Amino acid sequence: MLANQQALINAINQIMPFGKYAGRKLLQLPEPYLVWFHTQGFPQGKLGEQLALMYEIKLNGLEEMLKPLLQTD
């Protein structure tokens, strides 16, 4: 598997570590929450990059296509 593919799968399945939606996988975060981050600024580091990716995924209507990549716990 290519590194970019694995990075996408990791981002989709990353658990939100804080805030109102702590414990949810990033792909399952509501779009308004990601829009809020987009306007306020994403956190620094890997989590911020993953949240920005989720924002772009939802903005471009790709969420349904990626749902099969969600891993069950």
Secondary structure as UniProt FT lines:
FT   HELIX           3..13
FT   TURN            20..23
FT   HELIX           26..28
FT   HELIX           31..40
FT   HELIX           46..59
FT   TURN            60..61
FT   HELIX           63..66
FT   HELIX           67..69
//
